Amino acid sequence: MSAIFEYKGMLLEGAVVTVLLAVISLLLSIVFGLIGAALKFSSAKGLNKVGGAYTTFVRGVPDLVLMMLLFYGGQQLLNDFGVWTGLWGYIEISQFLAGVLTLGFIFGAYMAETFRGAILSIPKGQIEAALSVGMTPWMVFSRVTWHQMVRYALPGFTNNWLVLIKSTALVSVIGLHDLVWNAFSAGRAVKQMFTFMLVVMVIYLIITAISDVGLRWLERKYSAGVRRV
């Protein structure tokens, strides 16, 4: 245990990076999810197909492969395009940015399906009634759809968030000094890998437990006044 106390600062720093990575990726995934859901509801066949291709592509390619493609291949393509057009010089994608973009893109597809299912759960009569009194599509979304969509989406949203937190461990593969990377480095240095990985497990459990409590509170808030059957 003395080794844990010796490297506690390193572990704490890694935990902070992991939480920041997860939160920013979540926000980006919500944006991608709303866009993806809007595309899948679009009456234009082309946009509808784009939304379907997005979710199908993400579900068919491993998360780690997408992360490696973005970090290595995406950076190369970006710099080649800059040289070809003369618009910019060398651009380096950091491990943190690559992790955020990849996780946001991946979980945006899952969020899109979650939001789509939630919107489909809203009675069509409410939306038709709002449109009949002259509400614009944006007013319908903000006043009728949004709050009910959040309530219906929260169970799936919670599951996506908990899986996203665990998926942050993948970013250590591309060199981000997150919780897993720092614990692995410390464990290897003192030859106590099992002990440090056990600590990582406990920290992840604490993060997910706190998240679960917060999301349950949010679910109760949005379900206030709703009769359960």
C-alpha positions, -999 to 999 in steps of 0.1 A, spaced: 0 0 0 30 23 5 35 24 -33 -1 36 -37 5 66 -14 38 73 -31 20 76 -65 -13 90 -52 -7 123 -70 -1 106 -103 -33 85 -99 -53 116 -89 -40 135 -119 -49 106 -142 -84 104 -126 -90 141 -133 -79 136 -170 -103 106 -173 -133 126 -159 -126 156 -181 -123 133 -211 -156 116 -203 -175 148 -197 -163 166 -228 -169 135 -249 -204 133 -235 -212 168 -244 -199 162 -280 -219 130 -282 -251 148 -273 -245 172 -302 -238 144 -326 -268 125 -312 -292 153 -318 -279 158 -353 -281 121 -360 -316 118 -347 -327 149 -367 -312 133 -399 -330 100 -392 -363 119 -389 -356 140 -420 -381 137 -448 -353 141 -473 -342 106 -483 -305 116 -487 -303 130 -452 -322 101 -438 -296 77 -454 -267 97 -440 -282 93 -405 -287 56 -410 -251 52 -424 -237 70 -394 -252 47 -368 -245 16 -389 -209 25 -394 -202 32 -358 -219 -1 -346 -199 -21 -372 -164 -8 -364 -145 -14 -331 -140 17 -309 -103 12 -307 -99 9 -345 -118 42 -350 -96 59 -323 -64 47 -340 -76 57 -374 -84 93 -362 -52 97 -342 -28 84 -369 -47 85 -402 -68 116 -395 -37 136 -386 -19 125 -417 -49 134 -440 -53 167 -423 -17 177 -428 -16 163 -464 -47 185 -472 -30 215 -456 1 210 -478 -20 204 -509 -41 235 -505 -15 257 -487 -41 267 -461 -21 257 -431 12 241 -420 17 211 -397 -11 204 -373 -7 178 -345 -38 162 -330 -32 156 -293 -41 124 -276 -68 142 -255 -84 158 -286 -83 125 -305 -100 107 -276 -127 134 -273 -135 134 -310 -135 96 -313 -156 90 -282 -179 118 -290 -184 105 -326 -189 69 -314 -213 76 -286 -231 102 -307 -244 73 -328 -257 55 -297 -272 88 -285 -289 93 -318 -307 60 -314 -316 68 -278 -330 102 -288 -348 88 -318 -365 62 -296 -374 88 -270 -390 111 -296 -410 82 -310 -424 76 -275 -440 111 -275 -477 109 -286 -479 123 -321 -511 142 -312 -492 166 -290 -468 175 -318 -497 178 -343 -517 200 -318 -487 223 -313 -482 227 -351 -519 233 -356 -518 264 -333 -490 280 -353 -459 269 -334 -427 268 -354 -407 235 -355 -382 251 -331 -410 261 -307 -424 226 -309 -390 211 -301 -382 234 -272 -417 235 -256 -432 201 -264 -406 176 -275 -375 184 -255 -387 178 -219 -405 146 -228 -376 134 -249 -353 139 -219 -376 118 -197 -379 90 -221 -342 91 -231 -327 91 -196 -325 53 -191 -307 48 -224 -287 80 -218 -276 67 -184 -264 34 -199 -245 52 -227 -228 75 -202 -217 46 -180 -203 27 -210 -186 59 -222 -168 62 -188 -154 27 -192 -144 34 -228 -121 62 -218 -96 35 -208 -90 29 -245 -74 63 -249 -44 51 -229 -35 30 -259 -26 61 -279 -5 76 -250 -29 98 -231 -18 101 -195 -52 91 -181 -59 70 -150 -51 37 -168 -19 49 -183 -6 65 -151 -16 34 -130 1 11 -155 33 32 -155 34 33 -117 26 -4 -113 53 -14 -138 78 8 -120 73 -8 -86 63 -42 -100 28 -42 -85 5 -42 -115 -23 -61 -97 -24 -36 -69 -25 -5 -91 -51 -21 -115 -72 -29 -84 -70 8 -74 -81 18 -110 -111 -6 -107 -121 11 -74 -118 46 -88 -139 37 -119 -165 21 -96 -166 53 -75 -171 75 -106 -199 53 -120 -216 51 -86 -216 89 -83 -229 92 -118 -256 67 -112 -268 87 -81 -268 119 -101 -287 105 -131 -313 88 -109 -320 122 -93 -323 137 -128 -347 110 -138 -369 116 -107 -369 154 -115 -381 149 -151 -406 122 -140 -422 145 -114 -460 144 -118 -459 114 -141 -481 85 -131 -462 52 -131 -482 22 -142 
